[in-house]
Structure formats: C-alpha cells, structure tokens
Amino acid sequence: MPGVRPITPCLWFADQAEEAVDFYRSVFKDSRLLQIVRYGEAGHEIHGMPAGSVMTIDFELNGVPFTALNGGPAFTFNESISLQVFCASQEETDYYWERLGEGGDPAAQQCGWLKDKYGLSWQIVPEAILPWLEDPNDERSQRAMTAMLQMKKLDAEALRRAYEG
C-alpha cells in the first residue's frame, strides 16, 4: 500500500517538539527532517493550540522514523518506555550517553538508562555486552549482570572483566 509506513513511535511533547527534534537531530549524525504539519483554526476549541504553531514533525534518527507531536501538557514521558541505542564501541557509548544526558535527570541514570532534558528515557547499550548477559544460569553472565546493576553508564571493558572473572 503506497504511503504506508512501518511502525513509527509518536513522541508527545507539551510544546517543545520542534526544539526536541532539533536537539535529537544534532545528536544523531544520520538524521533527517521529513515534514512539519501545523495547527489550523479547525479544532482550536479542542486542542487549544495557536493556528500556525507546530502540530507534528516527522523525522528520522539513524534511519528509524519518528513523529513528534505538540499535544499540550496532558501527558508526559515516563520510564515505562525507552529508546535503545546500540553502540559499536565504548567511544560511541560515551558519546550518546553524554549528548542525550545533557540537561537530563541524573537521578534517572542506572544500568545504561538515562532520562533526557525532555523526560524521554534512553538506554545506551554497547553491543559487545549482549552475549555476556544472555544466560542467567551461567556464572559468568551472573557476574556481568551483578556488575552492570552497579553502573550508571555501561562500561563494556569492566563488564568483560566481570564476565571473564
């Protein structure tokens, strides 16, 4: 069916969609702005947004489509959903951790999770650690998991050492 997109997360902002999209596009080098749709006069009594203000922004980060919506303050992000960023190196892990965490909530950092300045949760994961955590019955995996649970930003080398014992 033409025009049908894959599943696209819609991120609800009170009124910072444009600012947030600009920020995310500055963090992810492979990003694109696709479309901006603005509120009209229709429905003003329901949505309360000024005509001409940004309603939605379609954009991509690393080839993944997103929509940002200025929907008002009725809903906010919480930790029950997060966006995972899988990183090929510790340098890349450090980069995304620092950039996405800028202005975020330091109290919301644990096990690779962080909350950005818009309240959106991200999990920054070095790909190398995935096989070290996959078998909960393996003593090595248990050591790596114990080490990970004590971390904020994930450190692949420290987890490797824990895994290898």
C-alpha positions in Angstrom: 0.0 0.0 0.0 1.7 3.3 -1.1 2.4 5.8 1.7 2.1 3.2 4.5 5.0 3.5 6.9 6.5 1.0 9.3 5.6 1.3 13.0 6.5 4.9 14.0 6.9 6.0 17.6 5.0 9.2 18.3 6.6 11.3 21.0 4.2 13.6 22.8 5.5 17.0 23.9 3.6 19.8 25.6 5.0 22.4 23.1 8.7 21.6 22.7 8.5 19.2 19.7 10.5 21.5 17.4 13.2 22.1 20.0 13.4 18.4 20.8 13.6 17.3 17.2 16.4 19.9 16.6 18.3 18.5 19.6 17.9 14.8 18.6 19.0 15.7 15.1 22.1 17.3 16.5 22.9 14.2 18.5 22.3 11.6 15.7 24.5 12.3 12.7 22.3 10.2 10.4 19.1 12.2 10.8 16.5 13.8 8.5 13.7 16.2 8.9 10.8 14.8 6.8 7.8 17.0 7.3 6.3 19.6 9.6 2.5 19.9 9.9 1.0 23.0 11.6 -2.2 23.5 13.5 -5.0 25.3 11.7 -8.1 27.1 13.0 -10.1 23.8 12.9 -10.4 22.1 16.3 -8.9 25.0 18.2 -11.7 24.6 20.9 -10.4 21.0 21.5 -6.6 21.3 21.1 -6.2 24.9 22.2 -3.0 25.4 20.1 -2.5 28.6 18.2 -3.1 28.4 14.4 0.2 28.1 12.6 2.1 26.5 15.5 3.8 23.2 15.0 1.5 20.2 15.4 3.7 17.3 14.2 7.2 16.8 12.9 8.1 13.6 11.0 11.8 12.9 11.2 14.4 10.0 11.2 17.2 9.1 13.5 19.6 6.5 12.1 17.0 5.5 9.6 14.3 5.0 12.2 11.1 7.1 11.7 9.6 9.1 14.5 6.8 11.7 14.9 7.0 14.4 17.4 3.6 15.9 18.5 2.9 19.2 20.3 -0.1 17.9 22.2 -0.2 20.0 25.3 0.7 19.1 28.8 -1.9 16.4 29.3 0.7 13.6 29.1 4.3 13.2 29.9 7.0 10.6 29.3 7.8 8.0 32.0 10.3 5.2 32.3 7.9 2.5 31.2 9.2 3.0 27.7 12.7 3.9 26.5 14.5 4.1 23.2 17.5 1.8 22.9 20.7 3.0 21.2 23.1 0.1 20.4 26.7 1.2 20.1 29.5 -0.4 18.3 32.2 0.9 20.7 32.7 2.4 24.1 33.6 5.7 22.4 30.1 5.7 20.8 28.5 4.7 24.1 30.2 7.6 25.8 29.1 10.0 23.0 25.4 9.1 23.2 25.5 9.0 27.0 26.9 12.5 27.3 24.9 14.1 24.5 21.5 12.6 25.3 22.1 13.1 29.0 22.8 16.9 28.6 20.4 18.7 30.9 18.6 15.5 31.8 17.8 13.9 35.1 21.0 12.4 36.7 18.9 10.6 39.3 17.2 8.6 36.5 20.5 7.0 35.4 21.0 3.3 36.0 22.1 0.2 34.0 22.6 2.2 30.8 19.3 4.2 31.2 19.2 7.9 31.2 16.4 10.5 31.0 17.0 13.4 28.6 16.0 17.0 29.2 12.6 16.4 27.7 11.9 13.5 30.1 12.3 10.8 27.4 14.2 7.7 28.6 17.0 6.2 26.5 19.1 3.0 27.1 22.6 3.3 25.7 24.0 -0.2 25.2 27.4 -1.3 24.0 26.7 -4.2 21.6 29.7 -6.2 22.9 28.0 -6.8 26.3 24.9 -8.6 24.9 26.4 -12.2 24.8 27.8 -11.8 28.3 24.3 -11.3 29.7 22.2 -13.8 27.8 22.4 -16.9 30.0 21.0 -16.3 33.6 22.2 -19.8 34.6 25.8 -19.2 33.7 28.0 -18.0 36.5 29.9 -15.7 34.1 26.7 -14.0 33.0 25.6 -13.6 36.6 28.9 -11.8 37.4 28.4 -9.5 34.4 24.8 -8.8 35.4 25.9 -8.0 39.0 28.5 -5.6 37.7 26.0 -4.0 35.3 23.5 -3.4 38.1 26.0 -1.2 39.9 26.7 1.0 36.9 25.0 4.1 35.5 26.7 4.4 32.1 27.7 0.9 30.9 31.4 0.2 30.7 32.0 -2.7 28.2 35.6 -3.3 29.4 34.5 -3.5 33.1 31.7 -5.9 32.1 34.1 -8.0 30.1 36.4 -8.3 33.1 33.4 -9.3 35.3 32.3 -11.8 32.8 35.7 -13.4 32.5 36.2 -13.4 36.3 
